[in-house]
Amino acid sequence: MNTNGRHLTINGVRLWVEDTGGSGPPVLFSHGLLWSTRMFDAQVATLRPRYRCIAWDHRGQGQSDVPTDRAISIEDCYADAVALIEQLGVAPVHIVGLSMGGFVAMRLAARRPDLVRSCVLLETSADAEPPENVPRYRTLNRVARWFGLRMIANKVMPIMFGRSFLTDPARAAERDAWRERLSRNRRDIWRAVNGVIEREPILPELSRITAPTLIMVGDEDVATVPLKSERMHAAIRGSKLVRIPHAGHSSSVEQPAHVTAAIESWVGRVEQGEHV
């Protein structure tokens, strides 16, 4: 993202924040596990002429610091989002959260409605981690902790991306770039992974969300299958559910034009006071 990036101390931890600035309505981007603000480069490039786009790396990921004295929980990341919005003085925001970023966005919308203008949820879930996934994810996390993510990159890529992206010959260079980002990930990422594995469900709180909410899910997502988005849609009054064709768990990367257009349309309609 060609923008102003800097470290801000939030809740005692230095977080990497990228902010396009300007006087437009603020759109806050919350990324998925194992990645960074880079997940939203395409969206920010399009939206920045009209909106103030702010993206940050969650603690223990990307360029943000990690507290070494304890694990990183989703509740920590939620508290960081609250403090970041308040420190920047940008409330209420349009919050866009993908996967883990959606866990944060849902907590923000349910618990601090004063901070949220609208909510866009991508490839996420309101449930706890399914028990059948936990042993596999813990094993992968142990390998990553001791030997680095390069050892397991080929096993993680099919979780993070759909079959269309993974098999398209024309996108080989993109796949290689994202695999390399994954492989070069920091060794202490295990703390953030544990926070996702051990998260509590947010489903019981979704009825408290009053902000206009758009839910999007890739039709090839195997990490958070479309059924999970349907459950969220049923629980959030007035929400809209959209399936993204030919996308897996990282639709902002796999189908950037489709995702960007949906976000731009949604945020624009909310800003204009239209019924969405």
C-alpha positions, 0 to 999 in steps of 0.5 A: 500500500503506497501510504503512510505507515508507522508504528503506534503504541496501542495497549502497550504494544507497537502496532504497524498502521498504514493510513491514507489520511484525508477527510473521507469516511474512514474504512478500517481493514482487519486482516486474516491470520498469517498475513498482514495489511498486504491482504487489502492492497487492491481494495485500498488502491481503489478506495483511497481517492474517496475514503480514508483507508486504515489497515493495521497488522494485528499484534504478533503478525506482520510488522507489529510487535508481540508481547513475549510474556503471554499468549495473544487472544482474539480478545486482545486483538479486539481491544487493540481495534477499539483503542486504535479507533479511539486513538486516531479519533476516526469513529464511526468506521466502516470495518472490513474484516477477513477471517481472523479479522472478522472475529475482531470486526464482529466483536467490535460491532456487537460490543461497541456500536458507537465505533462502527458505521457498517460492517463487512465480513469476509470468509469468517465464522462466529463459531469456536474452532471446530474440534475436528480441526484443532489437532491438525492445526496444533500440529502444523503450529508446532512445526511452524514454531520450531522449523518455520512456515516454509516447512508447511507452506504447501499444506497451508496454501490449500487452506488459504486459497481456493482451487481456482487460484491455485490451479490457474496457470496465468496466476503462477507468479501471484501464487509464488509471491503469496507462498513466499510471504507465507514461508518467510513468516515470523517464528513467533506467529504461533502465539497468534495462531493459538489465539485463533484456535482457542477463541470463544464463539461470538455467535451468541452476541451477533443479535446485538449488531445493529450496523448494516452488515455485508457478509461475503464468502468464497464458494471455494472456501474450505477453511470457513465453509459457506454454511458458517456465513449462512449462520451469521447471516441468520443471526445478524438482523438485516444483514446481506449475504453474497457468495464470491465465485471462484474464491477460497479463504482469501477472496480479497487476493483471489477476486480483488475486483469483485471484492473491491466493487462490493465493498465500494458499493456497500460503503457508498450506499451506507454513506448515502443513507440508502436502505441496504 
